[in-house]
Amino acid sequence: MNSIVEIRQMSKCFGPTVALDSVDISARPGEILGLIGENGSGKSTATSIYAGMQLCDSGEMFFKGKPWKPSSMNDALLHGVGMIVQENGTVPGISVAENIFLGETKSFMKGPFVDRRRMCSEAQDALDRIGADHIRAEAVTASLDFQDRKLIEIARVMAKDPDVLVVDETTTALSQKGREIIYRIMEQMKQTGKTVIFISHDLDEIMEKCDRLTVLRDGKIIRTFEAEEFEENAVKAAMIGRELQGSYYRDDYDGSVPDEVVLRAEHLNLGNELVDLSLELHRGEIVGIGGLSHCGMHTLGKVLFGNITPASGSVEAEGKPVRNEAEAMKLNIGYVAKDRDTESLCLEASIRDNIAIAGLDRIAVNKHFILPANEKKYVQKQVDSLSIKCRDAEQYVSTLSGGNKQKVAFGKWIGRDSQILILDCPTRGVDIGVKQSMYQLMNQMKREGKSIVLISEEMAELIGMSDRILVMKDGSVKKELHRSSTLCEADVIEYMI
């Protein structure tokens, strides 16, 4: 069968870092091709070059048998190749309709003015077609949550009816409803003879949805598995070049923790997002928070850190009020946001600046003076202990892979020895090797007597790491489940729906 997508001997370097080393990738019509590998393996680099986001250093590309050299992502999309990226790809200060037709204003001109009514009408049609009819085309994009902004990107790409769709880690940002939308689109494209290139770190998901699976490691193609060859341990070994050593999730089922309460929230209310919600976090405890999209769990994380003020209710740590982020930090609370690129990190700053900013009070001499040598030592300790892959600490965070960005976000709070960590989807978009190291780090922190609120959309993660799971629905805690070797996903989901 002829390939619709063909990449031959593609190479790409970023300074001394080799991102792609003579890579060959092909995808057939009517196929969902999976790309998998650790963060920094080259998956996103290869597909972003094919989708017109950047140029390669050498190599050839073909689309439907003809040479392919898109000048931009918009050029690629107009000619049949669309890409939905992992991170936020919308402009916040404009309407949903303007985002869907970004760069196409001229096609909606009516005399000297833009016909916004027609633009909104066509944008709403695009949203309705993918099943995102709850989003209004005239809404300001900044007023929507991360998931809905991702659905806007999907609508923008699908409005052009592409022959090839690249889905780069998109499902990690979506709830079950959002995932069902993208799965349906992928299946429809397959059934109509079109092609999907699907990048995901969720091995179960990618083996279920894909017809073939290509593994990259350190910028090279390691192996392509046909569907009948899919086997979890074989794929993992190909990804990381070795068998995973040690436990993945926790291997204990005790779940007992000290009686001492380190964080307490009482009768929190905030519109429909939090409704008379109370919780306690004990020393040395991991409390998991789970629920469907819009259940309020992500808002809860922000309230616990003082980022959002509730309409009523209170948050206390060590018996003292947490009313804002400054008070939270003084009480040794850290927070890793779900949307790390806009809320946890400054992408256009160095690793050093991102890690040091949260620990200036720990580095300062006499509370006022920052000695460069002290700052360098403080930051380098986190780079080394978290194994952040980088040229040096001066490298911009924007140039790092997703997993290494997340390590920097962790390093901000581990560096200042935070005793309470609020982690919102902490392993979103990271590979299995980085996930394992993060789980081991969380387990180590628990053993040290530190406490964690783990907000997650991954059932296996909640069950595998939590001492208790609080299941949220409609802004309230509907059920508390305790750690057990018999606890399964169905037990948790039962109370979400």
C-alpha positions in Angstrom: 0.0 0.0 0.0 1.3 3.4 -0.9 2.1 5.8 1.9 0.3 9.1 2.2 2.9 10.5 4.6 6.6 9.8 4.0 9.6 11.1 5.9 13.1 10.1 4.7 16.4 10.6 6.5 15.1 13.5 8.5 17.7 15.1 10.8 17.3 18.1 13.2 19.7 19.6 15.8 19.0 22.3 18.4 22.5 23.5 19.1 24.5 20.5 20.3 21.4 18.4 21.0 20.5 15.9 18.2 16.7 15.8 18.1 16.4 13.7 15.0 19.0 11.4 13.5 18.2 10.2 10.0 14.6 9.3 10.8 12.3 7.4 8.3 8.5 7.5 9.0 5.7 6.5 6.8 1.9 6.3 7.3 -0.7 4.7 5.0 -4.2 5.8 4.0 -6.9 4.5 6.3 -4.4 4.0 9.1 -3.8 5.3 12.7 -0.1 5.3 13.2 1.1 5.6 16.8 4.4 7.4 17.7 5.7 6.7 21.2 8.9 7.3 23.1 10.3 9.1 26.1 10.2 12.8 26.3 12.8 14.2 24.0 12.8 11.2 21.8 11.9 13.2 18.7 8.2 12.4 18.2 6.9 16.0 18.3 9.9 17.3 16.4 9.4 15.1 13.4 5.6 15.7 13.2 5.9 19.4 13.8 8.3 19.6 10.9 5.9 17.7 8.7 3.1 20.0 9.8 5.0 23.1 8.9 5.8 24.4 12.4 9.6 24.3 11.8 12.3 23.3 9.3 14.5 20.2 9.3 18.3 20.4 8.8 18.3 17.6 6.2 16.0 15.0 4.8 13.0 14.7 2.4 9.2 14.8 3.0 6.4 13.5 0.7 2.6 13.9 0.8 0.6 11.7 -1.5 3.7 10.8 -3.3 4.8 14.4 -4.1 7.5 16.5 -2.4 6.2 18.3 0.6 7.6 21.5 1.9 4.9 23.5 3.8 5.9 27.1 4.6 3.8 27.2 7.8 1.3 25.3 9.8 -1.5 27.3 8.1 -0.1 26.4 4.7 0.1 22.7 5.6 -3.5 22.8 6.9 -4.8 24.5 3.8 -3.2 21.7 1.7 -4.4 18.8 3.8 -2.2 18.3 6.9 -3.4 19.4 10.3 -1.8 19.2 13.7 -3.3 19.5 17.2 -0.4 20.3 19.6 0.0 19.2 23.2 0.2 22.7 24.7 -2.2 25.6 24.4 -2.6 26.7 20.9 -5.2 29.4 21.2 -5.0 33.2 21.6 -6.8 34.0 24.9 -7.9 37.6 24.3 -10.1 37.0 21.2 -13.3 35.2 20.6 -13.7 31.5 20.0 -14.8 32.2 16.4 -11.7 34.4 15.8 -9.5 31.5 17.0 -11.2 29.0 14.7 -10.6 31.3 11.7 -7.3 32.7 12.9 -5.5 34.4 9.9 -8.6 34.1 7.7 -10.3 37.4 8.5 -10.2 38.5 4.8 -12.6 35.7 3.9 -15.3 37.3 6.2 -15.0 40.9 5.0 -18.2 42.6 4.1 -17.0 45.9 2.5 -14.5 47.5 4.9 -15.8 45.5 7.9 -15.6 41.9 9.2 -18.9 40.1 9.1 -18.7 38.7 12.6 -22.2 37.2 12.5 -21.3 35.0 9.6 -17.9 34.2 11.2 -19.6 33.1 14.5 -22.2 31.1 12.6 -19.6 29.1 10.7 -17.5 28.7 13.8 -20.5 27.4 15.7 -21.1 24.9 12.9 -17.4 23.7 13.2 -17.8 23.2 17.0 -21.2 21.4 16.6 -19.7 19.1 14.0 -17.1 17.7 16.4 -19.5 17.5 19.3 -18.4 20.6 21.2 -21.8 22.3 21.0 -21.5 23.5 24.6 -18.9 26.0 23.5 -20.4 29.3 22.1 -18.5 30.8 19.2 -18.9 34.3 20.4 -17.4 33.6 23.9 -14.0 35.1 24.8 -11.5 32.3 24.7 -9.8 33.4 28.0 -13.1 32.6 29.8 -12.8 28.9 28.9 -10.9 26.2 30.7 -7.9 24.4 29.2 -10.0 21.5 27.9 -12.5 23.7 26.0 -9.6 25.7 24.5 -8.2 22.4 23.3 -11.6 21.5 21.7 -11.4 24.9 19.9 -8.1 23.8 18.3 -9.7 20.6 17.2 -12.6 22.4 15.6 -10.2 24.8 13.8 -8.3 21.9 12.3 -11.3 19.8 11.4 -13.1 22.7 9.8 -10.5 22.3 6.9 -11.3 18.6 6.5 -7.6 17.5 6.4 -6.4 14.2 4.8 -3.7 13.8 7.6 -4.3 14.7 11.2 -1.4 14.7 13.7 -2.7 14.4 17.3 0.2 15.3 19.6 -0.5 14.4 23.3 -3.9 16.1 23.0 -5.9 13.5 24.9 -3.9 14.2 28.1 -5.6 17.6 28.3 -9.1 16.2 27.8 -11.7 14.6 30.1 -13.5 11.5 29.0 -16.0 13.4 26.9 -13.2 15.3 25.2 -11.3 12.1 24.6 -14.4 10.5 23.0 -14.6 13.4 20.6 -11.0 13.0 19.4 -11.4 9.2 19.3 -14.5 9.5 17.1 -12.7 11.9 14.8 -9.7 9.6 14.5 -12.0 6.6 13.7 -14.0 8.6 11.1 -10.8 9.6 9.4 -9.6 6.0 9.3 -12.9 4.7 7.9 -12.8 7.3 5.1 -9.3 6.4 4.0 -7.6 9.3 5.7 -4.6 9.1 8.0 -4.0 9.9 11.7 -0.6 10.1 13.4 -1.2 9.7 17.1 1.3 10.7 19.7 0.6 9.6 23.3 2.4 8.5 26.4 -0.6 6.4 27.5 0.5 2.9 26.3 -2.9 1.3 26.9 -4.6 4.1 24.8 -2.1 4.0 22.0 -2.2 0.1 21.7 -6.0 0.2 21.7 -6.4 2.9 19.0 -3.5 2.3 16.6 -2.9 0.0 13.7 0.9 0.3 13.9 3.2 1.7 16.5 6.6 3.3 15.8 9.0 3.7 18.7 11.6 6.6 18.9 14.5 6.9 21.3 17.1 9.6 21.4 16.1 10.9 17.9 16.2 7.5 16.2 13.6 5.0 15.1 14.0 1.9 17.3 11.2 -0.4 16.0 7.8 -0.4 14.3 5.3 -2.8 15.8 2.4 -4.2 13.8 -0.9 -4.6 15.7 -0.4 -8.3 16.2 3.0 -7.6 17.8 1.7 -5.2 20.5 2.9 -6.3 23.9 3.2 -3.9 26.7 6.6 -4.9 28.1 8.2 -5.2 24.7 7.0 -1.6 23.8 8.3 -0.3 27.1 11.6 -1.9 26.7 11.9 -0.4 23.2 11.0 3.0 24.5 13.6 3.2 27.3 16.2 0.7 26.1 15.8 -1.4 29.2 13.3 -3.1 31.5 11.7 -0.8 34.0 13.4 -1.4 37.4 11.5 -1.2 40.7 7.9 -0.4 41.4 5.8 1.8 39.2 3.1 2.8 41.6 3.3 2.2 45.3 3.5 -1.5 46.3 2.1 -1.1 49.8 -1.5 -1.2 50.8 -1.3 0.0 54.4 -2.8 3.5 53.9 -2.4 4.4 57.6 -1.1 7.9 58.3 -0.4 10.0 61.5 -3.4 11.7 63.0 -1.8 15.2 62.7 -3.7 17.4 60.3 -1.4 19.7 58.2 -4.0 21.2 55.8 -7.7 21.7 56.5 -10.4 23.2 54.2 -13.8 23.9 55.7 -17.1 24.6 54.0 -15.6 26.0 50.8 -18.1 27.5 48.4 -17.5 29.1 45.0 -20.5 29.2 42.6 -21.1 25.8 41.2 -17.5 24.8 41.3 -17.2 24.2 45.0 -20.3 23.5 47.2 -19.8 23.2 50.9 -16.6 21.2 50.5 -14.4 20.2 53.4 -11.3 18.1 53.6 -8.3 17.2 55.8 -4.8 16.3 54.8 -2.6 14.5 57.3 1.2 14.5 57.7 2.8 11.9 55.4 -0.5 11.4 53.5 -1.3 11.4 49.8 -4.9 12.3 49.2 -6.1 11.8 45.7 -8.8 14.0 44.2 -10.7 12.6 41.2 -13.8 13.4 39.1 -15.1 14.2 35.7 -14.5 17.4 33.8 -16.0 20.5 35.5 -16.4 18.6 38.9 -14.4 21.4 40.6 -11.2 19.5 41.4 -8.9 21.9 39.5 -10.5 24.9 41.1 -10.1 23.2 44.5 -6.3 23.0 43.9 -6.1 26.7 43.3 -8.2 27.5 46.3 -6.0 25.3 48.6 -2.9 27.3 47.4 -4.6 30.7 47.8 -4.6 31.4 44.1 -8.4 31.8 44.1 -10.4 33.2 47.0 -13.6 31.2 47.8 -16.9 33.0 48.2 -17.1 31.5 51.7 -15.2 28.9 53.8 -11.6 28.8 54.9 -8.2 27.0 54.3 -5.7 26.5 57.1 -2.2 25.0 57.2 -0.5 24.3 60.5 -3.4 26.1 62.1 -2.8 29.4 60.2 -5.0 30.8 57.4 -4.1 30.5 53.7 -5.7 33.5 52.0 -3.2 34.0 49.2 -0.2 32.5 47.5 2.3 34.4 49.6 0.8 33.0 52.8 0.8 29.5 51.3 4.5 29.7 50.5 5.3 31.0 54.0 3.5 27.9 55.3 5.6 25.6 53.0 2.9 24.8 50.5 3.8 24.3 46.8 1.6 24.0 43.8 2.1 22.5 40.4 -0.7 23.6 38.0 -2.3 21.4 35.3 -1.5 24.0 32.7 2.2 24.2 33.5 3.2 26.4 30.5 1.1 29.3 31.6 0.6 28.8 35.4 3.7 26.9 36.7 6.5 28.1 34.4 7.8 31.1 32.6 8.8 29.5 29.2 10.9 32.4 28.0 13.1 32.3 31.1 15.9 29.9 32.0 15.8 26.8 34.1 17.7 28.7 36.7 15.2 31.6 36.9 12.2 29.2 37.1 13.6 27.2 39.9 15.2 30.0 41.9 12.2 32.3 41.8 10.3 30.2 44.4 13.3 29.9 46.7 14.7 33.4 46.9 13.9 33.5 50.6 15.9 30.3 51.0 18.9 31.6 49.1 19.0 35.2 50.3 21.7 36.3 52.8 20.2 38.5 55.6 16.9 38.3 53.7 18.1 40.8 51.1 21.2 39.7 49.2 21.3 37.0 46.5 24.8 35.6 46.0 25.2 34.2 42.4 27.2 31.2 43.8 24.5 30.3 46.2 21.8 30.6 43.6 23.7 28.4 41.2 24.3 25.7 43.8 20.6 25.8 44.8 19.4 25.4 41.2 22.1 22.8 40.2 21.0 20.6 43.1 17.5 20.3 41.6 18.8 19.8 38.1 21.0 16.9 39.3 18.6 15.3 41.7 15.6 15.4 39.3 17.9 14.4 36.3 16.7 17.3 34.2 18.0 16.8 30.7 19.5 20.2 29.6 22.6 21.8 28.2 23.0 23.8 31.4 20.7 25.7 33.9 20.8 28.8 31.6 18.8 26.9 28.9 15.3 28.3 28.3 12.5 26.2 29.6 10.6 26.6 26.2 13.3 24.4 24.6 12.8 21.5 27.0 10.6 18.4 26.4 7.3 18.1 28.3 8.8 15.7 30.9 11.7 18.0 31.6 9.5 21.1 31.9 7.5 19.2 34.5 10.7 18.3 36.4 11.5 22.1 36.5 8.0 22.8 37.9 8.6 20.2 40.6 12.1 21.5 41.3 10.7 25.0 42.2 8.9 23.5 45.2 11.2 20.6 46.1 14.1 23.1 46.2 12.4 25.2 48.9 11.6 22.0 50.8 7.8 22.4 50.6 6.1 20.2 53.3 2.8 20.3 51.5 2.5 19.8 47.7 -0.7 20.3 45.7 -0.1 18.5 42.4 -2.7 19.0 39.6 -2.3 16.4 36.9 1.5 16.2 37.7 2.3 13.5 35.1 0.2 14.9 32.2 2.2 14.5 28.9 5.2 12.8 30.4 6.6 9.4 29.4 6.6 6.2 31.5 10.2 6.6 32.6 9.6 10.1 33.9 6.2 9.0 35.4 7.9 6.3 37.3 10.6 8.7 38.7 7.8 11.1 39.7 5.9 8.4 41.5 9.0 7.3 43.3 9.7 10.9 44.3 6.2 11.3 45.7 6.6 8.0 47.6 9.9 9.3 49.0 8.3 12.6 50.1 5.6 10.6 51.8 8.1 8.6 53.7 9.8 11.8 54.8 6.5 13.0 56.3 5.6 15.4 53.6 2.0 15.6 52.4 0.5 15.6 48.9 -2.9 16.5 47.4 -2.9 14.6 44.1 -5.5 15.9 41.6 -5.7 13.6 38.7 -7.8 12.5 35.7 -6.0 9.2 35.6 -7.8 6.5 37.6 -4.8 4.2 37.7 -2.6 7.0 39.1 -5.1 7.8 41.8 -5.6 4.2 42.8 -1.9 3.4 42.6 -0.6 6.4 44.7 -3.3 7.6 47.1 -3.9 6.7 50.7 -7.4 8.1 50.3 -9.3 9.1 47.2 -12.0 11.9 47.4 -14.3 11.5 44.5 -15.8 14.9 43.4 -19.0 15.6 41.5 -20.8 18.9 41.0 -18.4 20.7 43.4 -18.8 18.3 46.3 -17.1 15.3 47.7 -19.4 12.4 46.9 -17.3 9.5 48.2 -14.2 8.8 50.2 -12.3 5.6 49.2 -9.4 4.1 51.2 -6.3 2.4 49.8 -6.8 -1.2 49.1 -5.4 -4.0 46.9 -8.9 -4.7 45.6 -9.9 -1.1 44.8 -10.5 -0.8 41.0 -11.4 1.9 38.5 -15.0 0.9 38.4 -15.2 1.5 42.2 -14.1 5.1 41.6 -16.0 5.9 38.4 -19.3 4.7 40.0 -19.3 7.9 42.2 -18.2 10.3 39.4 -21.2 9.8 37.1 
